[in-house]
Amino acid sequence: MQDAKLFKDYTMQEVLDEFDSIESFEFPGHAIQSGEITRKQIDLYRRMGVETPTSLQQA
């Protein structure tokens, strides 16, 4: 978070809360699927240098 200068805009708890709202769904015989992701979450992933999971769809 320091490298991405996120502490200027967010607390650690705010970032964790933002990612905590991403839901995942598990169906027997299928891979785990993640729910929709917001533009804010996409921005946080990018700023932290993390690739957005491919199963996430933009809201």
C-alpha positions in Angstrom: 0.0 0.0 0.0 2.9 2.4 0.7 4.5 1.7 -2.7 1.1 2.4 -4.5 0.6 5.5 -2.3 -2.7 4.2 -1.2 -2.3 5.5 2.4 -2.9 9.0 1.0 -6.4 8.1 0.0 -7.4 5.0 2.1 -6.8 3.4 5.5 -5.9 -0.3 5.6 -9.4 -1.1 6.9 -11.0 0.8 4.0 -9.1 -1.3 1.5 -9.9 -4.5 3.3 -13.6 -3.6 3.5 -13.6 -2.8 -0.2 -12.2 -6.2 -1.1 -14.4 -8.0 1.5 -17.5 -7.1 -0.4 -16.5 -9.3 -3.4 -18.6 -12.4 -3.2 -17.6 -15.9 -4.3 -19.9 -18.7 -5.3 -19.2 -22.4 -5.3 -21.2 -24.9 -7.3 -20.7 -28.7 -7.0 -18.5 -29.8 -9.9 -17.5 -26.3 -11.0 -14.7 -23.9 -10.2 -15.3 -21.2 -7.7 -16.8 -18.1 -9.3 -16.4 -14.6 -8.0 -19.2 -12.0 -8.1 -19.1 -8.6 -9.8 -16.4 -6.1 -9.1 -16.8 -2.3 -8.9 -14.7 0.2 -10.7 -13.2 1.3 -7.4 -12.1 -2.3 -6.7 -10.5 -2.5 -10.2 -8.7 0.7 -9.5 -7.4 -0.6 -6.2 -6.2 -3.9 -7.8 -4.4 -1.9 -10.5 -2.8 0.5 -8.1 -1.5 -2.4 -6.0 -0.1 -4.1 -9.0 -2.4 -7.1 -8.8 -4.1 -8.6 -11.8 -7.9 -8.5 -11.5 -9.2 -12.1 -11.3 -10.6 -13.2 -14.7 -13.8 -14.5 -13.3 -14.8 -11.1 -12.0 -17.2 -9.0 -14.1 -17.3 -5.2 -13.9 -20.5 -3.8 -12.3 
